[in-house]
Amino acid sequence: MPAATSVVSRRGNDQFRGVYSDTWEVSCVLNASNLADGAGETNTIAVPGVRLGDMVIGFSSSVDLAGITVTPYVSASNVVSLRYQNESGGAVDLASATVRVVVARMVD
């Protein structure tokens, strides 16, 4: 399971006052493994301050995902996970990519 490198994170709640008590904007570089059809892997990003119950409200990648689905979620305190799943019908080897994720915590 490859880990994220070059992680940049910004914390704040500028755009969503009253809806979210906190937000995180995360940018990092990931290099997913070569995935055979039907295979998947989960990569992690260390994001200080996030916790279970926080929501990933946005995800983007700088490369074409070529039929791979990506499910981002907060998997533990201080950890965002990205599940890569290949159901494209053939093997896919994504290039190293800049990944951006937005995480938000609802107002209690």
C-alpha positions as CSV (number, residue, x, y, z in Angstrom):
1,M,0.0,0.0,0.0
2,P,1.8,3.2,-1.2
3,A,1.6,6.2,1.2
4,A,1.1,9.8,0.0
5,T,4.1,12.0,-0.4
6,S,4.5,15.8,-0.5
7,V,1.3,16.4,1.6
8,V,0.1,20.0,1.9
9,S,-2.9,20.7,4.1
10,R,-4.8,23.9,4.9
11,R,-7.3,24.0,7.7
12,G,-10.2,26.5,8.0
13,N,-13.9,27.0,7.5
14,D,-13.9,30.0,5.2
15,Q,-16.6,29.1,2.7
16,F,-19.1,27.1,4.9
17,R,-19.8,29.2,7.9
18,G,-22.7,27.7,9.9
19,V,-22.7,24.4,8.1
20,Y,-19.2,23.0,8.9
21,S,-17.2,23.7,12.0
22,D,-13.9,22.9,10.2
23,T,-12.6,22.0,6.8
24,W,-9.3,20.7,5.4
25,E,-7.9,21.2,1.9
26,V,-5.3,18.5,1.2
27,S,-3.0,18.2,-1.7
28,C,-0.5,15.3,-2.1
29,V,1.2,13.1,-4.6
30,L,0.1,9.4,-4.9
31,N,1.4,6.7,-7.1
32,A,-1.2,3.9,-7.1
33,S,0.0,0.3,-7.9
34,N,-0.6,-1.4,-11.2
35,L,-4.1,-2.9,-10.7
36,A,-5.4,-6.0,-12.5
37,D,-9.0,-6.1,-13.5
38,G,-11.1,-6.7,-10.3
39,A,-8.2,-5.7,-8.0
40,G,-8.1,-2.8,-5.6
41,E,-5.9,-1.1,-3.0
42,T,-6.3,1.5,-0.3
43,N,-3.8,4.4,0.0
44,T,-3.6,6.7,3.0
45,I,-3.0,10.4,3.6
46,A,-2.0,11.7,7.1
47,V,-4.3,14.7,7.7
48,P,-3.8,16.1,11.3
49,G,-7.1,16.9,13.0
50,V,-9.6,14.8,11.0
51,R,-11.6,12.2,12.9
52,L,-14.2,9.5,12.2
53,G,-17.5,11.1,11.3
54,D,-15.8,13.8,9.2
55,M,-16.9,13.8,5.5
56,V,-14.8,13.9,2.4
57,I,-16.8,16.3,0.2
58,G,-14.5,16.6,-2.7
59,F,-11.8,14.6,-4.6
60,S,-9.8,15.2,-7.8
61,S,-6.8,13.7,-9.5
62,S,-4.4,15.2,-12.0
63,V,-4.5,12.1,-14.2
64,D,-7.2,10.2,-16.1
65,L,-8.4,7.4,-13.8
66,A,-8.9,5.1,-16.8
67,G,-12.0,3.4,-15.4
68,I,-10.7,3.1,-11.9
69,T,-13.2,4.2,-9.2
70,V,-11.8,6.1,-6.2
71,T,-13.7,6.2,-2.9
72,P,-12.2,8.7,-0.4
73,Y,-13.1,8.5,3.3
74,V,-11.9,9.3,6.8
75,S,-10.8,5.9,8.1
76,A,-9.3,6.9,11.5
77,S,-8.2,9.9,13.5
78,N,-5.7,11.9,11.4
79,V,-6.1,9.6,8.4
80,V,-7.9,9.9,5.0
81,S,-8.0,6.7,2.9
82,L,-8.5,6.5,-0.8
83,R,-9.8,3.1,-2.1
84,Y,-8.8,2.5,-5.7
85,Q,-10.9,-0.2,-7.5
86,N,-10.3,-1.4,-11.0
87,E,-13.4,-2.8,-12.8
88,S,-12.3,-1.6,-16.2
89,G,-11.9,-5.0,-17.9
90,G,-8.1,-4.8,-18.1
91,A,-5.0,-3.9,-16.1
92,V,-4.5,-0.2,-15.3
93,D,-1.3,1.4,-14.1
94,L,-1.9,5.0,-13.2
95,A,0.9,7.5,-13.4
96,S,2.0,9.3,-10.3
97,A,-0.7,12.0,-9.7
98,T,-1.4,15.1,-7.6
99,V,-4.6,14.3,-5.6
100,R,-6.7,16.9,-3.9
101,V,-9.2,16.1,-1.2
102,V,-11.6,18.4,0.8
103,V,-12.7,17.1,4.2
104,A,-15.4,18.8,6.4
105,R,-16.7,18.4,9.9
106,M,-20.4,19.2,10.5
107,V,-21.4,21.6,13.2
108,D,-22.4,19.6,16.3
